[in-house]
Amino acid sequence: MKKIILHKKTIFSIFAIGAIFLFALCAMTYYNANKIDDTEIPLYYSRGSYVFDVYNSEERAGHADYIFIGKIDKVIETEYKYPIMIETEERGKIVGKEVKEPFTNYSITVLENMKGNLIQYQSIPILKEGGISQNKRYYSVLEDDFLPEVGKVYIFYAYAQPDGSLLVTGPGSNIEIKSTMNTDLDSIQNTTEYQDTLNAYKNQKISTRERFVSDYDSNNEL
């Protein structure tokens, strides 16, 4: 996949994600549709402004509702939210266009809970901000974030939404386990990624905000 940050036209939009954890100020950059490389789907980034330091692992741990080790089973679908009107250039003309943010639905299996108690060893859904655009011409993700891949194991920082779903979004919200090719817990627990996350969790800086409980919390009756 070609990874590019395009600078032809920039617009700004303020929107709330699930009304729970951040307001993101997104600088979204669009491209001329006539200049698409048909051999590859381009990737562009949106810049977010967060209510906490997403690059501080202790703050990130304290802000999350759930931290867990999970394996991506499959991609379910992409849904589109938060429509905005933007201006973009097409064939030399400035035109208005409605666009929506992509969110990718995944089915995952939780292998271990670090914070919170999600159901383990059966598939549950998560929603990841980012994905393929409505016109299928490009991928969109937040800056310094990436979309997880099927079959791989990640450490997830997730936020319970008011409707009981799980949202994964922002830099550091899914960390790939790269230090081992094995998916057994003993091997995962010995990785740098796991130990760094565990240390951040033990020293987490709890933030004050309204919190919710996931429908897939093992303490709930499903």
N, C-alpha and C positions, 0 to 999 in steps of 0.2 A: 504493500500500500504506500502510495506517495504521501508523505507528511509535509504539509506546507502551511504557512501562515500567510494569508493573503491580505493585502492592504488597499484594495481598490476603493471600497466603500465601507465606512464604519458608521454604525448606529448604536444607540444606547437604549437599554430598556431596564426598568426595575420590576422584578417580579418576586413573589414569595413561593418557595417550594414547600408545599404541604403546610404552610403557615407555622412551621415549628422551629427551624434552626438557622435560617439565614435569609437575608435579602441579598440577592446577587445583582451586581451592576455588571451587565454583560456587554462587552464591546464585541459585537458580532460582525465578522467581515465576510462579505459575499463576493462572488466572482462573476465575470461575464459568462453566461451560459454557452456562448459560442466558442469559448476557449477551453472546453473540457477535454482532457486527455482520455480518450475512450479506452485505452489499454489499462488504466488504473483508476480507481475511485479516490479522489483527493480527500484529505482530512484537514479540517480547519478547527481552530480553537476559539472558545469564548473566554473572556477574562472575567472572573468573579471577584466581588468585594465581600468579605466574610465578617461575621461578628466575632470571630476568634481567630487566632493564629493557626491556620491549617497546616503550617509547616513545623509547628511545635507538637511533637508526638504526645506529650503529656497533656496539653490542652485538647488535642484531638481526641485522646482517650476519655478525658473527662466530659467532653461534649457529647460523645456517642452514647446511644442507649445500649447497643450491643457490639461486642467485639468477638469475632469467632473465626475459626478455620473452616473453610468451605470449599467444596469442589463444584465446578460448574458442570451441570448435567446437560443442559441444552438451552438454546435461545427459544423463547416462546413466541414473542412478537415485539414489535415496536409501536408505541403509542405516542401521540403528539398532543402537547399541552401548551397553555399560555400563548395564545395568538397575539401577534403584534404586527403593526404595519411598518414596513421599511421602504426606503427608497433605494433602488438599485439601477445600474446602467445596463441596458440591453440594446444592442445594435445602435449605440450612440445616443440613445434616448434615456432620460430619467423616468422611471415608471414606479408606481406604488405596487407593493405586493404584500400579502399577508403570509407570514411564516409562523410556524409553531416549533417549540423545542422538542426534539426527539428524546424519548425515554425507552430504554430497552428492558423488556421483561425476561428474566432468566429463571430457570429452575435449578436449584442448587441443593446439595446435601451438606448439612453441618456436621463436621467431623469432631469438633471440640469447641465448647464455649469458654471464652476467657472472661467476658463481662456479659451478664444476663444469662438467661436459660432458654435458648431456642430449642425446638424439637430437633433431635439428632437422628441421623441415619435413615431419613426418608426425605423425599424431595419437597422443598418448599419454595415459594416464589420470592424473588427480590426485584426491585426496580432500580435500575442504574441510569442516572442522568447521562444522556449522550446516545448516539446511534446514527442510523442511516436517515438521511433527510426524506421528507415526504415525496420529493420528486426522484428519489433514489440516485441522485447525482453526486452526493458527497456525504462523508461522515462528519459529525459535529460532536466535540467533547469539550469539557472545560480545560483551560490551560493547566498543564502539569498533571493532567489526569489521563486515563486510558480505559478502554473497554476490555473487560476480562474475556478470556477465550475458553471455549468448551473443552473440557477434559483437564484443565489446569487447576491447581490448588492455590488459594489466596487467603490472606488475612483480610477480613472485612470489618470496616467500621460502619455500622448501620444505624439509621434513625427511624424509630417507630412513628408512623403517621397517624393522624386522627382517625383514619378509617381502618387502622390495624395492620396496614401493609408496612413493608420495610423498604426504606430508601437508602441507596448508597450513592454518595455524590461528593465531588470535590477532590483535590489533591490528597493522596495518601489514604483514600477511602477503600481501595483494594490494592493490597501489596502482594505481588506474586512471590511464591516460595521458589526461589531459584537455586538455593544452596544444596538442594538434594533433588534427585529425580524420583525418589521413592515417595509414595503417598501414605505410608504407614505413620502413625502418630509418633512413634519413638524417633523416627528419622526427622520428622517435621519439628519436633520439640527441641532438637539439637541444632537447628539452623539459626543463623544470625538474625534472620527476619523475625522468627518466633521469639527469641530471647530479647531482642530490642523492643518488640511490642509488649511482651510481658513486663519488662522493666518500666515502660511508659505507663502501663495500666496500674502497676503498683504505686507509681508516683503521680497518678492522674490529678489534674487540676479541675475539680468539679465546677461546672458552670451552672448558674441559676437560670432556668428557663422552664416553660411548661413542657412536661414530658408525657408520653403515651406508652402503652404496652402493645406489643405486636400480637396479632391473632395467632401467631405461631410460637408464642412463648409457652414453654412446657407447663407453666403454672396456670395457664388458661384451660378451660374446658372447651375443646373444639367441637 
